[in-house]
């Protein structure tokens, strides 16, 4: 019995000694003797062109990767484009949401330099407005000299592009589509601010739904899907009677067994001075802000519309609030 215990102890000591003698590894699994002396450093460069697109057109992505000489790789860089649209987030290479269109990198190898060039082009339409992020990364190891310790290095590429297209002659149907889409997808983060003496009937009808929330797709048992009220709606006007139906400050209540859900926070303010036949609407959704202005908001005709990243409408909203409310803004009940 003593001999077996002694043998087990010796085996444990031998295993520990063997582990201690094992060479350290670099870049995951290379020992120092397996790592060469560097001859040429790798490089990774790339660009998005144009970086800012303000009209429908094409966005081009370019990356060049040179693996260098005299290095070992833990992982080599492969470029991807992360895309954030109004309601979709996806990655290229891959398929564009809502279509069967797939985009891949075109590659070109240069045997003289050993570098690989990646290129990809994407058509930009009104529905492709958003941000584009070109990314790639890699890690490698080398020795600066024959007797030097191995060194680990990283390569990274991170470039941004954006496409936001002003529409000087936007239609009411497009504004309704944008507002309705934000409300149905992101009601709890949707905010609307309006300065106008009145609004087109179709726009006012949608804002009324957004103010109160809705139960939709009800089945035979009275069970419905619920769309909460918009987080905030503010209407500044000199004709408060035109907006009284948009005042909602209770809660969304309903269901087979009536239950009250999210708060309603839609208010109207009488600012006194005449505004004239002109309207301004600033809406903030989950990822985007929308700025619309012109007489078309009242008449249903065309108007200026800009869709931009979230926050772009904030300064304009605060400036209008300050200018119109500081003296005589009065909430309408």
Secondary structure, DSSP 8 states (H G I E B T S, - for coil): -HHHHHHHHHHHHHHHHHHHHS--EETTTEEGGGS-B-SB--EEEEEEESSEE-SSEEEEEEEEEE--BS-EEEE----EEEEE-SS-EEEESEE-TTS--EE--EEEEETTTTEEEEEEEEEE-GGG-EEEEEEEEEEEEEESSTTS-EEEEEEEEEEEEEE---EEEE-HHHHHHHHHHHHHHHGGG-EEEEE-S---HHHHHHHHHHHH-EEES--TTS--EEE---SEEEEEES-GGGTGGG-B-SEEEETTTTEEEEE--EEEEE--S---S-EEEEEE-SSEEEEEEETHHHHSS-EEEEEEETTTTHHHHHHHHHHHHTTT-EEE-
